Each structure stands twice: as C-alpha cells, then as structure tokens.
Amino acid sequence: MKTIHQACYDILRTQGLTTFFGNPGSNELPFLNDFPGDFRYILGLHEGAVVGMADGYAQASGRTTLVNLHSAAGTGNAMGALANAWNSHTPLVVTAGQQVRAMVGVEALLANVDATTLPRPLVKWSCEPACAQDVPLALSRAIHTAGTGAKGPVYLSVPYDDWKQQAASGVDHLAGRRVGVAGLPSASAIESLARELEQAKHPVMILGPDVDASAANDFAVAIAEKLAMPVWMAPSAPRCAFPTTHPCFQGLLPAGIASISGLLEGHDLVLVVGAPVFRYHQYEPGEFLPPGARLIAITCDINEATRAPMGDALVADIASTLEALSRAVSSANRAMPAPRRRPGPAPEEAGPLAPERVFDILDDMAPRDAIYVNESTSTTNLMWQRLRMTEQGSYYFAAAGGLGFALPAAVGIQLAKPERRVIGVIGDGSANYGIQALWTAAHYDIPAIFIIMKNGTYGALRWFAGVLHADGVPGLDVPGIDFCSLARGYGVEALHADSGASLTAALRRALDGNKPVLIEVETRA
C-alpha cells in the first residue's frame, strides 16, 4: 500500500511537474523527505522571489509548475507575486504546509487559520483536503485546474502529518489522468466573424498576452496581412504578441479610456484577442469607443468576457480560433497601413545615459531572439519604440503591475529557455523587491543578464504624481544603493556603466559569457 507521499510524487512525476520552486519551512519538511533524484528543487531566498521565478518558468515553458511555500506567513510573503501570476494566467500549483491536524484547531504556531481563504481571490481554486486520503485527489484536481481553460494559479494546503498516512485504494488511477478543453468555435461562428472582418471598412486588431502564451503570433500576423489591418498591443501588455518590426504594428496602447478611444477613431470594427477589454490604469474619463465603432473580443477567460464594459465576446481557445480565422478570411483589397516611424538614434551625451541610448545599445548588441523581461516601468514606452522584438516569447512584464517580478522572472525564464539569452531591464526601485533571486541565479549558474536602470528615483511614481497633480510627495527617491556590491554579495558578477562605451563593453562581456551578470547603468531621471 502506498503512502500519501508516494502517491503524490507518482502524480507529479507522471504529470511532468518535476521542477519545484520553493522556500521550505518546518511544515514542508515531511513533503520534501526522501526527495526523488529525478526531481529538481530550485531554492529561492524569499517567497516573493520563489513565485516570481516559477511564474517566469511556467510562462516561458508553457508548463504547469509547482511552488512550495511555508504555511500562512510564507504564503503572505508571496501574495504580491501571486497577483502577477493570476493576471498573466500562469499555471502554478502552489502548495503550502499546514500544522498537524490535531493542532490546527488550537491555532498552534505555524497553523494556517482559514488556509483556503488566505490566497483568494488570486487563485482559481483553493483547497485544504478534509482528510489525508483526499490529498492525492486534491493534488490531481489542482494540476488539471491550473492548466486548463483560462490557466492560472491554484492553492493547496496540506497538514504535514498527512504525508505518512496510507493512501486509499484506487489512488493509482489519478497519476495518468488527462483533462482537455475543446475550445474551438463552430464553423459558422468562425465564418461569421471572418465575414464581419472582411466587410469592415477600417478594422483594427488589438492583441494581448494570451496570444503569445498560446504560441499564436504567426496566426495573428497572417490575419493582419490578409486584411491589411493595423495592430496594437493591449494596454500594459505583459507579453508581446506581434513583431514590433512588422509594417502593421502600431505600438502599445495607453491605459486611459479617452486615450484609447482617441487612437481608435476612424475604425468601425475593433477585434481584441487574448486581452482584457481593457486593462485601464489612470482614470481618464471619456467614451469607451469612438462613434460608429463596434468591438468583438476573443478571450480564453470567462471573467474577462463578462466584465468588459462594451462589445461582444467569444470565449474560446486562442490559438485554434486564430488559426481557423486566418484560413477563413480572404485578402482585402486595401493598402497596408502606414508603418509607425521608428525614432532616430539617441545621441551620445555626457553624464548619465538617456534611457533611449540604453535601449539603442541593447537593441544593437542583443541576439535577435533575446528575451526581455521589463520592470523599468517609467521607460516601458521607450522599450516598445526602440527594441526589435520579433520572436515568440520575447517580452515579459508584471501583469498586475506588482513590483518584484522581473528579476526573479528572468531567472525562471532563463531556466526554461537555456537556448536563448534572457535580459532583465529593471528599475533601481523595482530591483529591491526581488533582489534575492540573484543568489538563485548564482547558485544554479543561470546565465541571465540583469540591467539595472539606476536613476535614484521611482520614475513611474514621479510621472503619476504629475498626472494626479500631487506635489511634495515623500518617499519617491531611492539614492545611494550600490547594486554592484549587492550582486557580488549574492555571488553574481557585477559591472558598472556610466557611458555608452562602458555599457557596450559590459554588454559584450556579459553576452560572450555563460553566467549571470548584473550591469548597473547610470541613467537620467
């Protein structure tokens, strides 16, 4: 007869969840006891960094990934990172240890009181099994729930005395189960949408992260080319779903109601694919759509479909729907949209580098299939204007806007994509939220490159203070941080750049090597 411990590891092995990201506490030790040799445990030094690394790994690999946290306090430390994973539809199975069952009721130290409530609403499903024999079924359900439909994180709390208990008969049926979702719309629905797009005088397409996540970028390109349709990326897009060098590409939409409506002026049909409609940020009242425009959204998420304030929505699998639509539409008899004008080269000037100059150097030197992980929030628009991102899975950003994503996510993405170079572009304010991930990069020899845009201030907050007419706000500056010393303390090689020449030399050294490197770049505020 198998123990719960043995049965659960059989399920994890058969389902392919053999890489864990974790930071264990005492409640988790019985789960990790006799850790199998065919599994891999990636240690992070803070739970926020752990979930950030797992988030990046799961997004880049496309596979459901297991996270191992410590009870209530560890889960609490990870909640900011969990918000990003929830908003990016990242399939994570987050497990957390619980006190022994006999001690939960008296709220002993390290008991997770109301364990299933704690991570909500940032998970698709949350469970603490009623008895030990229910743990394997709950784990199986967690894996399938995380990885199907609109993917996302789930949470499983397990009392640590459950692992040694005997599993119930029939538990072996769980390991090999498969759960799939058939999400292709009917042929008539595809045909109807194709005809609407063909008959529109000035259609426009807006793409979101789920297009890139489902490896459907090429289908989006085919549709845009057939219909000679301009393409925008959705506001605050956490992934890039269209080549930024393509003539149809217009750029990144702003995150205000009135601004979006203004840019869509003149379009009679707006097709939104794989994105919320819309993820606004600053309050900018206005009409949701310009006069005469109709909106149709294709989304994998029923919540995104139902909460949209306008338009029709189709809940379906993104990749298969775009593939079918790319075959169904006919080529339009219209000129291709005018390509956006790329900005000219930024001049070399004395003193701290302009962010534009940093991105020009990066674009010139990085491999064409480089993966960029962005958390320099005040320079995001400049990145989209100046970096050529043409390959599937070339860009990642914190989907919920929670700081602490990029540095650990770059580690996880590099682990998932060893054949490509991962470059994190991170503000000096943001970097402090996930700095512990540098130790993981060094310890496991993960060759991500971390570029710290050091301007001594929270640039995005300074911009937003202007939007809100908030003057004299304290706490917006972060001077005096020595990121080179921090990196070396964690075991990562560090280089300082304060000119175009020194940044070029530092990047060349980092790209020529095969180990993690941090480059601290003095930039203008």
JOCORUR-V685138 format. One record per residue. N is the residue number from 1. RES is the residue in one letter. PSI is psi as a letter, one per 40 degrees, with the letter a starting at -180 (none if undefined). BURIAL is # if it has 16 or more other C-alpha atoms within 10 Angstrom, else .. D_CENTER is the distance of its C-alpha to the mean C-alpha in Angstrom with 2 decimals. Layout:
BEGIN
n = {N N}
res = {RES RES}
psi = {PSI PSI}
burial = {BURIAL BURIAL}
d_center = {D_CENTER D_CENTER}
END
This chain:
BEGIN
n = {1 2 3 4 5 6 7 8 9 10 11 12 13 14 15 16 17 18 19 20 21 22 23 24 25 26 27 28 29 30 31 32 33 34 35 36 37 38 39 40 41 42 43 44 45 46 47 48 49 50 51 52 53 54 55 56 57 58 59 60 61 62 63 64 65 66 67 68 69 70 71 72 73 74 75 76 77 78 79 80 81 82 83 84 85 86 87 88 89 90 91 92 93 94 95 96 97 98 99 100 101 102 103 104 105 106 107 108 109 110 111 112 113 114 115 116 117 118 119 120 121 122 123 124 125 126 127 128 129 130 131 132 133 134 135 136 137 138 139 140 141 142 143 144 145 146 147 148 149 150 151 152 153 154 155 156 157 158 159 160 161 162 163 164 165 166 167 168 169 170 171 172 173 174 175 176 177 178 179 180 181 182 183 184 185 186 187 188 189 190 191 192 193 194 195 196 197 198 199 200 201 202 203 204 205 206 207 208 209 210 211 212 213 214 215 216 217 218 219 220 221 222 223 224 225 226 227 228 229 230 231 232 233 234 235 236 237 238 239 240 241 242 243 244 245 246 247 248 249 250 251 252 253 254 255 256 257 258 259 260 261 262 263 264 265 266 267 268 269 270 271 272 273 274 275 276 277 278 279 280 281 282 283 284 285 286 287 288 289 290 291 292 293 294 295 296 297 298 299 300 301 302 303 304 305 306 307 308 309 310 311 312 313 314 315 316 317 318 319 320 321 322 323 324 325 326 327 328 329 330 331 332 333 334 335 336 337 338 339 340 341 342 343 344 345 346 347 348 349 350 351 352 353 354 355 356 357 358 359 360 361 362 363 364 365 366 367 368 369 370 371 372 373 374 375 376 377 378 379 380 381 382 383 384 385 386 387 388 389 390 391 392 393 394 395 396 397 398 399 400 401 402 403 404 405 406 407 408 409 410 411 412 413 414 415 416 417 418 419 420 421 422 423 424 425 426 427 428 429 430 431 432 433 434 435 436 437 438 439 440 441 442 443 444 445 446 447 448 449 450 451 452 453 454 455 456 457 458 459 460 461 462 463 464 465 466 467 468 469 470 471 472 473 474 475 476 477 478 479 480 481 482 483 484 485 486 487 488 489 490 491 492 493 494 495 496 497 498 499 500 501 502 503 504 505 506 507 508 509 510 511 512 513 514 515 516 517 518 519 520 521 522 523 524 525}
res = {M K T I H Q A C Y D I L R T Q G L T T F F G N P G S N E L P F L N D F P G D F R Y I L G L H E G A V V G M A D G Y A Q A S G R T T L V N L H S A A G T G N A M G A L A N A W N S H T P L V V T A G Q Q V R A M V G V E A L L A N V D A T T L P R P L V K W S C E P A C A Q D V P L A L S R A I H T A G T G A K G P V Y L S V P Y D D W K Q Q A A S G V D H L A G R R V G V A G L P S A S A I E S L A R E L E Q A K H P V M I L G P D V D A S A A N D F A V A I A E K L A M P V W M A P S A P R C A F P T T H P C F Q G L L P A G I A S I S G L L E G H D L V L V V G A P V F R Y H Q Y E P G E F L P P G A R L I A I T C D I N E A T R A P M G D A L V A D I A S T L E A L S R A V S S A N R A M P A P R R R P G P A P E E A G P L A P E R V F D I L D D M A P R D A I Y V N E S T S T T N L M W Q R L R M T E Q G S Y Y F A A A G G L G F A L P A A V G I Q L A K P E R R V I G V I G D G S A N Y G I Q A L W T A A H Y D I P A I F I I M K N G T Y G A L R W F A G V L H A D G V P G L D V P G I D F C S L A R G Y G V E A L H A D S G A S L T A A L R R A L D G N K P V L I E V E T R A}
psi = {h i i d d d d d d d d d d d e e g e h i h i g i a d e e d d d e h f h i e e i h h h h i e i d d d d d d d d d d d d d d d e i h i h h h i h a d d d d d d e d d d d d d d d e e f h g h h h i h i i i i d e e d d e f i h e h g h f d d d d e i f e i d i h i h i d i d e e d d d d d d d d d d d d e i a h i i i i h h h h h e e d d e i h i i i e d e d d d e i h h i h h f h i i d d d d d d d d d d d d e i d g i i h h i a d e d d d e f e d d d d d d d d d d e f h i h i i i i f h e i h e i h e e i d e h e a h i i f i d d d d d d d e h e h e h h h h h f i i g i g i c i h g i a h d i i h e i i h h h h i e h d d d d d e h e i i i i h h i h d d d d d d d d d d d i i h i g i i i i h i i h h i i h h i h i i a i i i d d d d d d d d d d d i i d f i h h h h f g d e e d d d d d d d h h h e i h f e h i i h d e e h i e d d d d d d d d d d d d g e e i h h h h h h i d d d d e d f d d e d d d d d d e f h f i h h h h g h e e i g d d d d d d d d d e f h i f h i f e i g i e h g d d d d d d d e e h h i i h h e i d d d d d d d d d d d d d a f i h h h h h h h i i none}
burial = {. . # # # # # # # # # # # . # . # # # # # # # # # . # # . # # . . . . . . . . . # # # # # # # # # # # # # # # # # # # # # # # # # # # # # # # # . # # # # # # # # # # # # # # # # # # # # # # # # # # # # . . # . . . . . # # # # . # # . # # . . # # # # # # # # . . # # # # # # # # # # # # # # # # . # # # # # # # # # # # # # # # . . # # # . . # # . # # . . . . . . . . # # . . . . # # . # # . . # # . . . # # # # # # # # # # # # # . # # # # # # # # # # # # # # # # # # # # # # # # # # # # # # # # # # # # # # # # # # # # # # . . # . # # # # # # # # # # # # # # # . . . . . . . # # # . . # # # # # # # # # . . # # . . . . # # . # # # # # # # # # # # # # # . # # . . # . . . # # . . # . . . . . . . . . . . # # # # # # # # # # # # . . # . # # # # # # # # # # # # # . . # # # # # # # # # # # # # # # # # # # # # # # # # # # # # # # # # # # . . # # # # # # # # # # # # . # # # # # # # # # # # . # # # # # # # # # # # # # # # # # # . . . . . . . . . . . . . # . . . . . . # # . # # # . # # # # # # # # # # # . . # # . # # . . # # . . . # # # # # # # # # . #}
d_center = {40.94 37.32 35.83 32.65 31.11 32.25 31.29 27.67 27.25 28.80 26.24 23.30 25.02 25.86 22.44 20.93 19.14 20.95 18.35 17.93 16.04 18.31 20.64 23.74 26.48 29.89 28.88 26.64 29.31 31.10 27.95 27.51 31.26 32.41 28.89 29.29 29.56 27.37 24.33 22.19 21.24 18.85 19.98 18.12 20.38 18.59 16.73 13.97 13.50 13.89 11.08 8.75 10.25 10.09 6.40 6.25 9.45 8.87 6.30 8.77 11.75 11.30 13.21 13.41 13.44 15.83 15.58 18.97 19.60 22.89 24.32 24.06 23.71 20.96 19.03 19.71 18.41 15.02 14.75 12.86 9.98 10.55 10.27 6.63 6.28 9.01 7.92 4.99 7.86 6.96 10.58 11.78 15.48 16.09 19.77 21.92 25.58 28.22 31.78 34.51 35.44 38.82 37.32 34.60 37.21 38.80 35.45 36.04 33.98 30.43 30.83 27.79 29.66 28.21 25.41 23.93 23.85 22.02 18.33 18.94 17.71 14.20 14.91 16.32 19.30 20.94 24.07 26.75 29.24 32.77 34.35 33.65 34.43 31.60 28.91 28.56 28.33 25.72 23.61 24.11 23.23 20.02 18.90 19.87 18.47 14.93 15.05 17.01 17.08 14.02 12.08 10.94 12.03 15.81 18.20 21.47 24.11 26.99 30.29 31.02 34.52 33.19 32.27 35.94 37.15 38.36 36.20 37.79 39.42 37.35 34.15 34.01 33.18 29.63 28.38 28.63 27.52 25.32 23.81 22.86 22.27 24.34 22.60 24.60 26.62 30.35 32.07 33.70 30.46 29.07 32.46 32.65 29.31 30.37 33.68 32.18 30.09 33.20 35.44 33.31 34.83 31.72 28.48 25.06 21.65 18.35 15.21 11.72 8.40 10.22 12.75 10.84 9.35 13.04 14.46 16.50 16.48 20.11 21.26 20.00 21.90 24.94 25.07 24.80 27.51 29.79 29.74 29.65 26.93 24.97 21.18 18.84 15.11 14.28 14.32 11.53 9.50 5.79 7.08 10.80 12.87 16.30 18.22 18.77 22.31 23.34 26.23 24.71 21.64 22.27 19.28 16.71 18.12 18.88 17.96 21.56 23.64 26.61 24.81 22.98 26.28 28.14 26.07 26.51 30.25 32.36 30.01 31.47 28.61 24.91 22.70 19.11 16.97 13.62 13.02 14.59 18.03 17.20 14.79 17.52 17.67 21.12 24.00 25.81 28.15 29.38 29.54 26.39 27.71 30.54 33.89 34.31 30.67 29.35 25.71 24.44 20.90 19.59 16.83 15.98 15.85 19.32 18.26 16.80 20.02 22.39 21.22 21.37 24.44 25.81 26.06 26.13 23.28 23.11 20.98 20.59 18.73 17.04 18.10 21.63 22.24 21.41 23.46 26.35 26.20 26.26 29.47 30.99 30.93 33.79 33.81 34.59 37.60 36.02 35.09 31.59 29.94 30.68 27.94 26.45 28.25 26.47 27.48 30.14 29.79 29.53 32.79 33.29 34.60 35.91 33.97 30.24 28.15 26.87 23.09 24.16 26.18 23.40 21.24 24.40 25.10 21.64 21.73 25.24 24.71 21.35 21.49 20.74 18.06 16.34 12.58 11.66 9.12 10.18 11.33 14.77 14.46 18.12 18.04 15.06 17.68 19.63 16.87 16.56 20.36 21.11 18.66 19.35 16.29 17.89 16.38 13.92 10.52 11.61 9.02 5.58 5.72 5.58 5.66 8.83 10.19 10.80 12.09 11.81 8.17 8.93 12.06 11.25 7.96 10.39 12.80 10.94 9.99 13.63 14.93 13.55 14.73 17.98 19.55 17.42 17.24 14.08 14.69 13.01 14.49 14.75 17.21 19.95 19.28 15.58 16.45 18.65 16.10 14.78 17.77 18.75 16.26 18.79 21.23 19.11 18.71 22.47 23.55 21.92 22.53 19.00 19.62 16.61 17.87 17.07 18.54 19.36 20.45 23.31 25.04 25.93 24.45 21.54 21.64 19.41 21.59 24.69 23.73 23.06 26.33 28.03 26.59 27.86 31.08 30.56 32.87 33.65 30.41 30.35 27.61 25.90 26.95 25.91 28.64 29.95 26.97 27.71 24.45 26.53 28.44 25.43 23.92 27.32 27.75 24.74 26.15 24.11 26.14 25.96 27.33 28.21 28.34 30.28 31.26 30.22 32.38 31.03 27.37 28.38 30.18 27.37 24.83 27.48 28.07 24.43 23.93 27.30 26.51 24.41 23.38 20.94 22.09 21.39 22.87 23.82 24.58 26.93 25.77 27.35 26.30}
END
